[in-house]
Amino acid sequence: MTRPAEGYARVSAAPGALTRVPVSGFLRVISGLTGWRRLGLAWLSGAFGALAMPPFGALPALVVSLTVAVWLMDGAAADRPALRRLWLGFLIGWAWGFGYLTAGLWWLGQAFLVEADEFLWALPLGVIGLPFGLGLFYGAGFGAAGLLWRRGWGRIAALALGVGAAEWLRGHLFTGFPWNTLGMALAQNLWLMQGAAGIGLYGLTVLAILICAAPATLATVPDPAGRFGPSAAAALLLVALALFGAERLGPPDPVVAGVRLRLVQPNLPQDAKFRPENRADIVDRYIELSQRPVEAGQPEPTHIVWPESAFPFLIQRDPDALAKVAAGLKPGQHLVTGAARAEEPLPGERLRYFNAILVIGPDGVISDSYDKVHLVPFGEYLPGPLDAALRALGLRQFVAVPGGFSAGARAAQRILAVPGLPPVAATICYEAIFPGAILPAGRAAPASSPPGLILNVTNDAWFGDTPGPRQHLAQARLRAVEEGLPLVRDANTGISAVIDPHGRITAQTPLDQETWLDADLPARIVGGTLYGRFGDAAFAVMLAACLVGAVTGRRR
C-alpha cells in the first residue's frame, strides 16, 4: 500500500479503502500525534475550552477546543478495531476533561486557604484530584463516541451523543456535580439561554457540542456537502436559537403586587470574626442593614432575606437572639434566613444538624423551615464509607458541625410557606445548579399551589473574588428559565440578585461588598415551561437523534 501524498490525510471511506483528502499541515500534525503528546494537547485544548464558561463566555474557545478534540480522535480512531478506538477515545476524553475542569474549577482551592492550618494539605485533592476523577466521565463519553467513529459528519453526532450522555451522568452519579456543564457555553447569552425552557441544560449541552465541533469537518471530509454542510447547519442552528430567544423574551415580566424584597448582603468573612462568641455583633449587623431607610418614593420592604448560615449559632435555641431579630422587624414584615437547625435525636442517636432556611415573623415565631437536601460531600458531611476512617485520623468536613449536617427529606420539603409570598421553591447553596431538581419529586407541585419563585440562599465567601461566585450565579440563573419562575438569590458576599423567569437580571449587587438590595418580585410564567412539565424528555430524544445520525453517517 502506498503512503498518502504530502498534504493529504488517510480517510476510511469503506472497509479496506482509502480516500485522499487535502488537509492543512497543522491538521496533519494534530491527527498524527501519539502517546503523551496526544494526551498533552487534549489536556491543553480542554483547558482552553474552559474560557467558554463564566465569567469569560468566549464561545469560540469551545469551538477551537472541540475541533482539536475531533482531530485528535481522527488520528486515534483511523483504521483501528472497535476496542482500540474505545480505549484511545477514553484516554483522549479523560485528558480533555481533566484539562477543561482543572482550568474551570481551579478556584475551589480558595476554600482550602480559609482554614489553611487544617485544610491546606488537601488543596491538591480539590484542585487536581477532583478534575482528575471527573475527567473519567468525559473519557467514557469520548470512548463511546469512538465506537461509532468514522470520518465524516456522523462523528460530530457521535461526539454529541457520547459526551452529552456523559455530562448527564456527571450531574447525577455519586451525588452529582453538574458544574460548568458544556451547555453553559450557550446559556450565558440572554437570547440563547431561552432554549432551556424547552430542552433544559442538558439539551443545550448537546446543541453546544454539535455547534462547536462542526467546524472540524471543514478540513477532513472529502465531498463539499459533507465538508461545509455541518458548519452551515451549525450556524443556522445558532441563529435559529437566537431568534427563538429574542421572540420569547418579549416585554418585561409583571411583578407580584404587594411584595417588596430586601436582600441583605453582610459580606461576613469565613474567619475568626464568624464565631459564636461574636453572635451579638453579627446579629446587630444584620438588623442594621435590614433597617436601612428605603429610597425616596419606594415602599417599605415586606420581606427581608438573609443568606445561608447567617448565624454561627443555633438561633432556634437562643431565645434572646430570636427576640432581638423579631424586634428588628417592622409590623407585617417577615424574615427568611439561612440558619443551622438542630433536631432532637431519637433514643440512642446523636443530635442531628441541618443546613436550613427559617421563616420568622415579627412575633418571633418560626413558622416554617426547609432543610437542605443535596449536601456538599466533604464540605458539609463526610461520605458514609469514609466517615469513620477520616474522623479517626482527626479529619472533618469544612463546616465545623459535630458529625456533619444531615440531609433533609427529599419528597415534601421543597415548597416553603412564607406569609405574603407565593409558594417558595427553596434551594440552599449549590442545590440551584441541578437541573430538574428545583421542584419536589414528581416534577410539579399541586395545581392549587404552584410555586411562584425560586429562593436560593448561599455563602460564597469560601471562594473570594474568583470565577466561582460568578459561575454559581450563572447556573442558578438558568434554573429560572428552565422552570419559568423568578429567582431570588441572596449571597453572603454576593452576588445577590433578583432574576425574572426569562433570565433577565432585574437587580443585583456587586461582589465582596456589604450592602442590601431592594427589589420587586417578578411574576411566574403562567402555565410554566415545557422543561418544567417534562424535564429531560427532550434531551433523551436529542440523544436518540444523535445516535441515528452517528449510525447513518458511519454507514455512508
C-alpha positions in Angstrom: 0.0 0.0 0.0 1.5 3.4 -1.0 1.9 6.2 1.5 -0.6 9.1 1.1 1.0 12.1 -0.7 2.2 15.1 1.2 -0.8 17.4 2.1 -3.3 14.5 2.2 -4.8 12.5 5.0 -6.0 8.9 5.2 -9.7 8.6 5.4 -11.6 5.3 5.6 -14.4 5.6 3.1 -15.2 1.9 3.2 -13.6 -1.1 4.8 -10.2 -1.6 3.2 -10.4 1.6 1.1 -8.6 4.9 1.4 -9.8 8.3 0.2 -7.3 11.2 -0.2 -8.5 14.4 1.4 -6.5 17.7 1.2 -5.8 19.0 4.7 -3.6 21.6 6.2 -0.2 20.9 7.6 -1.5 21.9 11.0 -4.2 19.2 10.9 -1.6 16.6 9.9 0.4 17.4 13.0 -2.6 17.2 15.3 -4.0 14.0 14.0 -0.6 12.4 13.8 0.3 12.9 17.5 0.6 9.8 19.6 1.3 8.9 23.3 1.8 11.7 25.8 1.9 14.3 23.1 -1.6 13.4 22.0 -2.8 13.5 25.7 -1.0 16.7 26.4 -2.7 18.5 23.5 -6.0 17.1 24.6 -5.4 18.5 28.1 -4.4 21.9 26.7 -7.4 22.1 24.3 -9.8 21.2 27.2 -8.3 23.9 29.4 -8.7 26.4 26.5 -12.3 25.4 26.2 -12.9 26.5 29.8 -12.8 30.1 28.6 -16.3 29.5 27.2 -17.6 29.3 30.8 -18.4 32.3 33.1 -17.2 34.9 33.6 -15.4 34.9 30.2 -18.2 33.5 28.0 -15.9 33.1 25.0 -17.9 30.6 22.8 -15.2 30.5 20.1 -12.9 29.0 22.7 -15.1 25.9 22.8 -15.2 25.8 19.0 -11.4 25.6 18.9 -11.3 23.1 21.8 -13.8 20.6 20.4 -12.4 20.9 16.9 -9.0 19.9 18.1 -10.5 17.1 20.1 -12.2 15.8 17.0 -9.0 15.9 15.0 -7.2 14.0 17.9 -9.9 11.4 17.7 -9.4 11.2 14.0 -5.8 10.3 14.4 -6.5 7.8 17.1 -9.5 6.0 15.6 -8.4 5.7 11.9 -8.4 2.1 10.7 -8.4 0.6 14.2 -10.6 -2.1 15.7 -13.5 -1.1 18.0 -11.9 -1.9 21.3 -8.8 0.1 20.4 -11.0 3.0 19.3 -12.8 2.8 22.6 -9.6 2.8 24.7 -7.9 5.6 22.8 -11.1 7.6 22.8 -11.3 7.2 26.5 -7.7 8.4 27.1 -8.3 11.5 24.8 -11.6 12.3 26.5 -10.2 11.9 30.0 -7.2 14.2 29.2 -9.6 16.7 27.6 -12.0 16.7 30.5 -9.1 16.8 33.0 -7.8 20.0 31.4 -11.3 21.5 31.0 -12.2 21.0 34.6 -8.8 22.0 36.0 -9.0 25.3 34.2 -12.6 25.8 35.1 -12.6 24.8 38.8 -9.1 26.0 40.0 -10.9 28.5 42.3 -12.0 25.6 44.5 -8.5 25.9 46.0 -9.5 29.1 47.7 -11.7 27.2 50.1 -8.7 25.3 51.4 -7.0 28.5 52.3 -9.7 29.8 54.6 -8.5 27.5 57.4 -5.2 26.7 55.9 -3.7 25.3 59.1 -6.2 22.5 58.9 -7.0 22.0 55.2 -4.0 23.3 53.2 -2.7 19.7 52.9 -5.9 18.7 50.9 -5.6 21.6 48.4 -4.2 19.4 45.6 -7.0 16.9 46.1 -9.6 19.7 45.3 -7.7 21.5 42.6 -6.2 18.4 40.8 -7.8 15.3 42.3 -11.5 16.4 41.6 -10.9 17.3 37.9 -8.7 14.1 37.5 -11.6 12.0 38.7 -14.4 13.8 37.0 -12.4 13.6 33.7 -13.4 9.9 33.7 -16.9 10.9 32.7 -15.5 12.7 29.6 -13.3 9.7 28.9 -16.4 7.5 28.9 -18.2 9.9 26.6 -15.3 10.1 24.1 -14.8 6.3 24.3 -18.4 5.6 23.5 -18.1 8.1 20.6 -15.1 6.2 19.4 -17.1 3.0 18.9 -19.1 4.9 16.2 -16.3 6.9 14.8 -15.9 7.2 11.1 -14.5 10.3 9.4 -17.5 12.3 8.1 -20.3 14.4 9.6 -21.6 11.4 11.6 -18.7 11.6 14.0 -19.9 15.0 15.2 -23.2 13.4 16.2 -21.3 10.5 17.8 -19.4 13.0 20.0 -22.6 14.9 20.9 -24.2 11.5 21.9 -21.3 10.3 24.0 -20.3 13.5 25.7 -23.9 14.7 26.1 -24.8 11.4 27.9 -21.6 11.7 30.0 -22.5 15.2 31.1 -25.9 13.9 32.3 -24.2 11.1 34.2 -21.7 13.6 35.8 -24.7 15.6 37.1 -26.4 12.5 38.7 -23.9 9.8 39.7 -22.1 9.9 43.1 -24.4 12.7 44.4 -23.8 14.6 41.0 -21.7 17.7 40.2 -23.0 19.4 37.0 -20.8 22.4 37.5 -19.8 24.0 34.1 -21.7 21.5 32.1 -20.9 22.3 28.4 -24.4 23.7 27.7 -23.4 26.7 29.9 -21.4 27.9 26.9 -24.8 28.8 25.3 -26.6 29.6 28.5 -24.8 32.9 29.2 -26.4 34.8 26.3 -29.9 36.0 27.1 -31.3 35.0 23.7 -29.5 31.7 23.5 -30.5 30.6 27.1 -34.2 30.7 26.2 -33.9 27.3 24.6 -33.5 25.9 28.2 -37.2 26.5 28.7 -37.8 23.6 26.3 -34.8 21.3 26.4 -33.0 22.3 29.7 -29.3 22.5 30.3 -28.5 19.0 29.0 -30.3 19.7 25.8 -28.3 22.9 25.4 -25.2 20.7 26.0 -26.0 18.5 23.0 -26.5 21.6 20.9 -23.3 23.2 22.1 -21.3 20.1 21.1 -22.9 19.9 17.7 -22.4 23.6 17.0 -18.8 23.9 18.4 -17.5 20.6 16.9 -18.9 21.0 13.4 -16.0 23.1 12.0 -13.8 20.0 12.4 -15.3 18.7 9.1 -14.0 21.7 7.2 -10.6 20.0 6.9 -11.4 16.3 6.9 -14.4 15.4 4.7 -13.9 14.8 1.0 -17.2 15.9 -0.6 -18.2 19.6 -0.4 -21.6 18.9 1.1 -20.0 16.9 3.9 -17.2 19.4 4.4 -19.2 22.6 4.6 -22.7 21.3 5.4 -22.1 20.7 9.2 -20.7 24.2 9.7 -23.5 25.8 7.7 -26.1 23.7 9.7 -24.4 24.7 13.0 -24.5 28.4 12.0 -28.2 28.1 11.1 -28.9 26.3 14.4 -27.2 29.0 16.4 -29.1 31.8 14.5 -32.4 29.9 14.9 -31.8 29.5 18.7 -31.0 33.2 19.0 -34.2 34.2 17.0 -36.3 31.9 19.2 -34.9 33.5 22.3 -35.4 37.1 21.0 -39.0 36.3 20.2 -39.6 34.6 23.5 -38.3 37.4 25.7 -41.0 40.0 24.8 -41.8 42.8 27.2 -40.6 42.9 30.9 -42.4 40.4 33.2 -45.0 41.8 35.5 -44.4 42.0 39.3 -46.3 40.4 42.2 -48.5 43.1 43.8 -47.9 43.9 47.5 -44.4 42.3 47.7 -41.2 44.2 48.2 -38.0 42.3 48.9 -34.9 43.4 50.8 -31.9 41.1 50.2 -29.2 41.7 52.9 -25.6 41.1 51.9 -23.5 41.4 55.1 -20.1 40.4 53.5 -19.1 38.4 56.6 -15.7 36.7 56.1 -15.1 33.0 56.8 -12.6 33.7 59.6 -12.4 34.3 63.3 -15.0 37.0 63.1 -17.6 34.4 62.3 -17.6 32.7 65.7 -20.3 32.0 68.3 -18.7 34.5 70.7 -19.4 37.2 68.2 -23.1 36.4 67.9 -24.3 39.8 69.3 -22.2 41.8 66.8 -23.3 39.6 63.9 -27.0 39.8 64.7 -26.7 43.6 65.1 -25.0 43.9 61.7 -27.9 42.0 60.0 -30.5 44.1 61.8 -28.8 47.4 61.0 -28.6 46.5 57.3 -32.3 45.3 57.3 -33.4 48.6 58.8 -31.6 51.0 56.4 -34.0 53.6 55.1 -35.5 53.0 51.6 -35.0 55.3 48.7 -37.4 58.2 48.4 -40.7 57.2 47.0 -40.1 53.5 47.3 -42.3 51.2 49.5 -41.0 49.6 52.7 -39.8 46.0 52.3 -42.4 43.4 53.1 -39.9 40.6 53.3 -36.3 40.5 54.5 -33.9 37.8 53.2 -30.7 36.8 54.9 -28.1 34.4 53.3 -27.1 30.8 54.0 -25.8 30.0 57.5 -26.4 33.6 58.7 -25.5 32.8 62.3 -22.6 30.9 63.9 -25.0 29.5 66.5 -28.4 27.9 66.7 -30.8 30.8 66.7 -33.8 28.5 67.3 -32.2 27.6 70.7 -31.3 31.2 71.6 -34.5 33.0 72.8 -32.7 36.2 73.4 -31.2 36.4 69.9 -34.6 35.3 68.3 -36.4 38.0 70.2 -33.8 40.6 69.1 -34.3 39.6 65.5 -38.1 39.7 65.8 -37.9 43.2 67.4 -35.9 44.4 64.4 -38.8 43.5 62.1 -41.5 46.1 61.3 -45.2 45.2 61.7 -46.2 42.8 58.9 -42.6 42.1 57.8 -41.3 38.5 57.7 -37.7 37.3 57.7 -36.5 34.4 55.5 -33.0 33.4 56.6 -30.5 30.7 56.3 -29.5 29.1 59.6 -28.3 25.9 61.1 -31.1 23.9 62.7 -30.9 21.2 65.3 -33.4 18.4 65.8 -33.8 16.3 69.0 -32.5 12.8 68.4 -34.3 9.5 68.8 -33.2 7.4 71.7 -29.6 6.2 71.2 -28.9 8.7 68.3 -26.8 11.8 68.2 -28.2 15.3 67.8 -28.9 15.9 64.2 -28.0 19.2 62.5 -29.5 20.6 59.3 -28.5 23.4 56.9 -31.8 25.1 56.8 -33.9 28.1 55.8 -36.2 29.5 58.6 -39.2 31.8 58.2 -39.5 34.1 61.2 -42.4 36.5 61.8 -42.5 39.8 63.8 -43.8 37.8 66.8 -40.5 35.8 66.9 -42.2 32.5 65.9 -40.5 30.2 63.3 -43.5 29.4 61.1 -41.8 27.1 58.6 -38.4 25.7 57.6 -36.7 23.9 54.8 -33.7 21.5 55.4 -31.1 21.3 52.6 -31.5 18.0 50.7 -28.4 18.0 48.5 -25.4 18.3 50.8 -21.8 19.0 49.6 -19.6 16.0 50.1 -16.5 16.8 52.3 -17.9 20.3 52.7 -21.0 19.6 54.8 -20.5 15.9 55.5 -18.1 13.0 55.0 -19.4 10.3 52.7 -20.5 7.2 54.7 -17.8 4.7 53.8 -15.1 7.4 54.6 -16.7 9.0 57.6 -15.3 6.8 60.4 -11.9 6.3 58.8 -11.4 10.1 58.2 -12.6 11.1 61.7 -10.3 8.5 63.2 -7.4 10.4 61.6 -8.7 13.7 63.1 -10.2 15.0 59.9 -13.6 16.6 59.4 -15.7 18.4 56.7 -15.2 22.1 56.0 -18.3 23.2 58.0 -17.5 22.6 61.7 -20.7 20.8 62.8 -20.4 17.7 65.0 -20.8 14.7 62.8 -21.6 16.9 59.8 -25.0 18.0 58.5 -27.9 15.6 57.9 -29.8 15.7 54.6 -33.5 16.9 54.6 -36.4 14.8 53.4 -36.5 14.6 49.6 -40.2 14.3 48.8 -42.1 17.0 50.6 -39.8 19.8 51.8 -39.1 21.7 48.7 -42.0 24.1 49.0 -41.6 26.7 51.7 -44.6 28.7 53.0 -43.9 32.4 53.6 -46.8 34.7 54.6 -47.4 37.2 51.9 -45.3 35.4 49.2 -46.4 32.8 46.6 -45.2 29.2 47.5 -41.4 29.2 47.5 -39.2 26.6 45.8 -36.3 26.6 48.3 -32.7 25.9 47.5 -29.5 26.3 49.6 -26.1 26.9 48.1 -25.2 24.7 45.1 -28.7 23.0 45.1 -29.5 25.6 42.5 -27.1 24.1 39.9 -29.1 20.9 39.5 -31.5 20.9 36.5 -34.8 19.3 37.2 -34.3 19.2 41.0 -35.9 22.6 41.9 -39.4 21.3 42.5 -40.5 18.4 44.7 -40.3 14.9 43.5 -42.8 14.3 40.6 -41.7 17.5 38.7 -44.7 19.6 39.7 -46.4 21.0 42.8 -50.2 20.6 43.2 -52.1 22.8 40.7 -53.8 24.6 43.6 -50.4 26.0 44.9 -47.8 26.1 42.1 -44.5 27.7 43.3 -44.2 31.4 42.5 -40.4 31.8 42.9 -37.1 30.0 43.4 -35.3 31.1 46.5 -31.5 30.5 46.7 -29.6 31.5 49.8 -25.9 30.8 49.7 -22.5 31.7 51.1 -19.8 32.0 48.5 -17.3 33.7 50.9 -15.3 30.5 50.7 -14.2 31.3 47.2 -13.4 35.0 47.4 -13.2 37.2 44.2 -12.7 34.3 41.8 -14.8 32.9 38.9 -16.6 30.6 41.4 -19.3 33.1 42.6 -20.0 34.3 39.1 -20.3 30.7 37.7 -22.7 29.9 40.6 -24.9 32.9 39.7 -25.0 32.0 36.0 -26.0 28.4 36.7 -28.7 29.4 39.2 -30.0 31.9 36.7 -30.6 29.2 34.2 -33.0 27.4 36.6 -35.3 30.4 36.3 -35.5 30.0 32.5 -36.0 26.2 32.8 -38.8 26.4 35.3 -40.4 29.7 34.2 -40.0 31.0 37.8 -38.3 34.2 39.1 -35.2 33.6 41.1 -34.3 35.4 44.3 -30.7 34.9 45.3 -29.2 36.2 48.5 -25.4 35.6 49.0 -23.3 36.5 52.0 -20.6 38.1 50.0 -22.5 38.4 46.7 -23.5 38.2 44.0 -27.1 38.7 45.2 -29.7 39.2 42.6 -33.4 39.1 41.5 -33.9 37.4 38.1 -37.2 37.2 36.2 -38.5 33.9 34.7 -36.9 34.7 31.4 -33.4 35.0 32.9 -33.2 38.9 32.9 -31.4 40.2 35.9 -33.7 43.0 37.3 -31.4 43.9 40.2 -28.1 42.7 41.6 -25.3 43.6 44.0 -21.5 43.8 43.4 -19.3 41.1 44.8 -17.5 41.4 48.2 -19.4 44.4 49.4 -21.5 45.0 52.5 -24.8 46.2 51.0 -28.5 45.5 50.6 -30.8 45.3 47.6 -34.5 46.4 47.5 -36.5 45.0 44.6 -39.9 43.9 43.4 -40.7 40.2 42.8 -41.3 39.3 39.2 -44.3 37.1 38.5 -44.0 33.5 37.3 -44.9 32.5 33.8 -48.5 31.3 33.8 -48.6 27.7 32.6 -44.9 27.1 33.2 -42.5 25.8 30.6 -42.1 22.6 28.6 -39.0 21.7 30.6 -40.9 22.3 33.8 -43.5 19.8 32.8 -41.4 17.1 31.1 -37.9 17.5 32.4 -35.2 15.9 30.3 -37.6 14.1 27.9 -36.4 16.4 25.0 -32.8 15.7 25.9 -33.4 11.9 25.6 -35.0 12.5 22.2 -31.9 14.5 21.1 -29.6 11.7 22.2 -31.6 9.3 20.2 -31.4 11.6 17.1 -27.6 11.8 17.6 -27.4 8.0 17.7 -29.3 7.8 14.4 -27.1 10.5 12.9 -23.9 8.7 14.0 -25.0 5.3 12.7 -26.2 6.8 9.4 -23.1 8.8 9.0 -20.9 5.8 9.7 -22.7 3.7 7.1 -22.4 6.4 4.4 
